[in-house]
Amino acid sequence: MPLPHRLGDGVAQAAHGALPLGRRGAVRDAHEGGGALRHASMLAPARLPARRVGRSDAGWLDPGLPDAGRLDAASVGSASVAAMENPPRIRVGIIGTGWMSDMIVPDFRALDAFELVAVAGRDGERTRAFAEARGIPHPGSVDDLFGRDDLDLVYIATTHDSHFELARRALERDLPVLLEKAFTMDAAEAEQLVALSHERGVFLMEAMWMRFNPAIRRVAALLAEGAIGEPRNLAATFGFVIPDPTHRLWDAEHGGGSALDQGVYPLALADLLFGPYASLAATGSRLGPDGAPTVVDGELAVLLGYADGRQATLATSLRSLLPCDAWIGGTAGRIRILPAFWATEGFVLERPVGGVELDREEVLIPKIGNGYVPMLEAVADALRDGRIEHELSSHAATLRIMRAVDAVLAAV
């Protein structure tokens, strides 16, 4: 759906936590309230000041990586927007014509920063139909797309098994990459891509849109402000039933399984809100939809431990319907992130007011378009600033998640 040029003042305030909260179960929609109109970009996360990040940020960046952050324009690949004087719109090539690409195209179009130039897929007829229906002028094969010299960003939304090779080809052509999650099949592939990004000075980011979600950002801010005291426990679930054994999620060759498709979300949420874990324990099953043994992980339970005793309990499943919400419990209250937590449009804050009575406040922050706009705005900012990563979906964070996935799968 097209993005309106302006949104009501209440929406912008809700994104920044200024919207008054409903009391004791009352819900106050963020569309309520009038007043001055503000630009829709206010729903995006606040732009972070440019800074160099590296080994001095102990615990949050991989000590084996060189410093990241802002690069001089001369050190960025020629296709990068930062290397251009008075940069035009960011010209995008899309690889993949499935559901994810279909969802993100309207959000690319909602932002003046981007121009959709080309799309590539394995099936020529399907690719042409996809392009025609969405007004993308140049459909073709992957080789056709990589042969172009008019792209500033490649968005890759294919099956997990193809992510590494496609991203590698793009980076070696100095093409910035926005790569869908799960980032790769394992941490070893992820490490190679990150190293290549640093070596060539080319932007690379996992499309973990949840990290940019305005409601999630507000929850993170509330935790930092001590709204529920000291956060001690986090719980998150992601489960739905896939009864068809031929579905791609049951296909090991193409990166099926609960960990890569579902598990990355609760792991990323815990990483975002609680930071790097100190210990990981996991259990699960490798049983298909009919209960017969399979090589694909169908159900997982993960317990993360932290140095100060905090815990995160995570559950995912391809065989059962789970609540798909998330909870953070603290010494002075709790927050429930409304389902689906990875694409949430709100949360509930509960704090004791005496005895067993709770003060309940609910905030709704409607998403823009299909929910990818804040992430895409961040990508545009990073490219124009000449960065090779964005702080909210950093290389180090992606590597932590992929290493956690490896550990989970090794335990099942």
N, C-alpha and C positions, 0 to 999 in steps of 0.2 A: 504494500500500500504506500502511496506517496507520503512523504514526510511534510507536514505543514510547515510553513515558514516560521510561524510563531505559535507558541503554546501559552496557555493561561499561566498567570503568575503563581498559582498554587502548585502547578506541576514543577516549575523550576525550584520553588522553595522546598518541596518535598525531596527533590534530588539532593539538596544540600542540608537536609535535616531541619529546615526552619518551619515546616508545616506543623501546626498544632496537632497533637495526637489525640485520638478518641479515647475516652476514659471508660474503664470497667466494661469492656466488651463492645463499646460503640466503634463503628468503623467510619472513618472520615476519608472519603475518596479524594485523591490529590487533585482531581479536576474541580473540586469545590473552590469557591472564592473567585473574585474577579480582580480588578485592579489593572496595573500596567501589564503589558505584554512583553515577553522576553523571548529571545531567540532559542530555538530548539536545542542548540548545542549546549545549553546550560545543563541538560540532563546527562551530558557526558562527564566522566571523571575530570576533576580539575587537572589542568596541565601541570606536569611536574617540572620543576626547574631543571635545566640542563646541568648535569654534574658527571664527574667521572666516578665510576664505581669499580671496585676491584678487590684485591686481596685484603685491603684494610677493613672491608665489611665482613668480618669474620662470621662464619656460620650461614651467611645468606648467599654468598657467591662461591662457586667452585674454586678451590685454591689452585687447581691445575690450569685455570684459564687465564689468558692475558687480560689486562684491563679492558673493560667495555665502556660504552657510553658515547659521548659525542666524538665524532671524527671530523677532521678537516675535510672540506669538500674534495680536495685533490686526492684524498686517500680512498674515496668511495668509488665504486664501479661506475663506468660511464653511463650506465642506464639509470643510475640512481637520480632521483629528483634533486637531491642536494647538490649534485654536480652541475646543475643547470642554472644559468642566470635568469632571473625572473621566471621561475618554473611554471609551466602550464598545468593543466589538469593531469592528475596521475593516471596514466594509461594502463589499463588492467587487461591481462589475459587470464582466462579461467580454464583450468584443466579439470574435467569432470562434468557430467551432465545429469547427475543424480539429484536426490532430494536436497542435499546440503547446498549445492549450487543454486537450485531453484529458490531456496529460502533466502540466500544472501544477496542475490541479484537486485531485488527491490531496494535493499538497504544501501548497496553501492550507488544506485541511481538516486537515492534520497539526498546524497551529499554532492555538492558542486565540486568537491575536490577530485572526484573520480570520473573517468570516462571508460566505459566498457568497449574494448576494441576487438577482442578475439576470444573464441572458445574452442577447446579441443576435446575430443572424445575418441573412444575406440570404434564406435559405430558411426560411420559417416552420415547415414540417413538420420539417425537420432540426433546427432550433433547439429546438422543443418536445421532440423525441426526446432531444436532447443533455441538456436540462435535467431531464427525467424520469429518465433513466438515472443522473444524478449528484446528484439531490436539490436542484436549484437552483429555488427557488420561482417565479421570475418570468421566463419566456422572452418574447421579443418582438423587435421591430425595433430598429434603431439609434436611430431617433427616439423609440421608447418608452423606451429606456434613458436617453437624454439628457433625457427629460421627467420623470424621477424626482427626488425630493428627499431620498432616503434612502441615497445613496451617498457613500463617503469615498475611494474609489479606483477608477479604471478601468484594467483590464488589456486591452491591445489586441494581438491576435494574428491579424492578417489579412495579406493579401498586401502586399508592400512599397509598392505604388503607392497604397494607401489610408491608410497610416500618418499622413501629414502632415495630411490633412483631418480624420481622426477625432481625432487628438491636439489639433489646433487647436480643434475644437468643444468638447472636454472642458475644455481650459485656459480658454477663454472663459467657461465655466460654473463656473470655480473648482473644477474637479474634478481632484485629483491623478492623475497618469498614470504607469503602468508600461508602456513601449512596447517591443515586441519588436524584435530586430535582424533585418535591418539597420534602423537607426533611421528613415531616410527614403530617398528615391530619390537624393538628392545633398546636398552640404553646404549649399547655399542654403536648402533646406527645413529642414534641421537648425538652422541659424542662426536662422531665423524662430521655430521652436518654443522654442528656448532663450531668445531675447529675450522672447517672450511669457510664459514661465515667470517670468523675472525681473521683468517689468513688473507681473504680477498677483500675484507672491509665492506661486506654486502649485508644488507638488512635481512634478518631471518626471525620469524616469530611464529610460535604456536597459536592457532586461532582459538585459544581458550577464552571464549567470550564471557564466561561467567566471571572472570576476574575483573571485567570492566562494567558489570551490571550495576546500575545506580543503587539498587536496594542492597546489594552485597557490599558495595563501597560504604554505604551508610552504616550497615551493621559493623563493619570493620572499624569505622570511626567511633561508634558507640562503645565498642569493647575497649578501644584505646582511651576513651574518656572515663572509663570506669563505671559505665551505666549499670552494669550488673556485678559490680565489685570485681573480684579477681576471677577471670574465666578459668574454669577447672576441667570441664568436660565438654566434649563435642560428639554429637552423633548424627550420622547422615545415612540415608538409604536411597537406592536407585534400583528399582526392579519392575519388570514387566514380563509378560509371558509371550514367548516366541514358540508356538507349537509346531511350526513347519520345520522339519529337520533339514530341508534344502535351503533355508534362509541363509543369507550371507553371514549372519551372526553365529551360525553353527559351522561355518566353513573355515577350518584351520588354515588352509592354504592362503586365504585372503585376509588373515588376521582377525578371524572371528573370536568370540569369547567375551565373557563378562568383564574381565580386567581391562582390556584395551578399549572396549566400547563404552562401558559404564563406570568402571572403577577409577578411571582417571579423574572423574568429576569429584567424588567425595575426597579422594586423595589431594586434589588441588585445593578444595575448600579448606581442608585441615591445614595444608601448607600455608594458605593465604592468611588464615585467622590465628593459627597457633605456631606457625614457623616450622623449621626442620625438626623432625622427630629424632629421638634417641634410640628407640627400639621398635621393632615391627614383628608381630606374630600374625599368622594367617591360617585359615582352614577353608575348606570348600569341597566341591565335588566336580568330577568330570563325567557327568551323566547327561545324556541328551534329553530332548523333550519327552521321549517315551520311557525314560529311566534307564535306558541301556547305556553301557560304558561308551565313552567317546574321548577323543584327545582334547576336546575343547572344554575350557572351564565354564561351567554353567551357573555356579553359585559360589559366592565368596563372603567370608567374614574376616575383617581385619581389625586388629587392635594396635594402635600406635601409642607408644609411651614417650614421655618427655622428661628431660633431666630434672625438672622441678616437681615431678609426680603427676602432671596433667595427663589426661587420656583422651583419645579419640577412638570411637567405635564406629566402624563403617560396614555396611552390608550391601551387596549387589546380587542381582539374580536375573537370569533369562527364563526362569521357570516359575516364578511367583510374583504376584503383584505386591509391591511394597509401598509405603506411604510417600516416598520421594520427597520428604521434607528434611529439614536439618534443625538441630537444637544445640544451643550453647548454654551450658549451665555455669553460673558463677556464685560467688559467696554472698551476693546480695540481689540475685534475680536470675532470670533466664530469658533467652530470645529464641523464638521459633521462626525459622525462615520458611515461608509458605511454599508449598509445592507448585511446580517442580523447582526445587531449590536452585538448580543450575540456570534456570531462566526465570527466576522469581520476579514477581511484581509487588512484593511486600513482605512484611515481617510483623511479628507480635512481640512486644516487650512486656514482661510480667515481673513485678517486684512486690515483695511482701509489705503490707501496711499495718501489720499487727496480727498476731495469732496466725491463723491459716488463711486469712483473707489476702487476696492478691489484687494489686492495681494493674489493670490490663490496658495496654495501649497498642493500637494497631495502625500501621502506616502502609498505604498503598502507593506505589510509584509506577504508574503505567509505563510499559516499554514503548520505545519508538519503533515503528515499523515492525519487523520481525525480531528485534532485539539486538542486532549486530551493529547498530549505528555507533554506540560509544566505542566499541573496539575499532571500528573502521576510522573514526576520527583520530584515535590514538595512533593508528598506523600512519595516517597522513601526517600527523605532527612529527612522528619519528623520522619519516622519510625526508621531510622538509628541513628537519634539524640536522640531518646527516648522521643519524644514529644507526647502529647495526642491530639494536634491540630496543624494546620498550620496558621500562621498569616494572610495569604491572604484569607482564608476561615475559619475564627475563629468560635468558638461556639457562641460567643456574636453576631457576624454578622448574623449567621443563626437564632438565637433567635429573633433578631430585625426584620428580614424579615418575620418569621412566625407570629409574633405579628402583623405586618402590614397587612398580609393576613387576619388574624382574624378580624381586624378592617375594612378592605375593605368589607369582606363578611357580616359583621354585618350591614353595611350601605346599602346594596343592597337588 
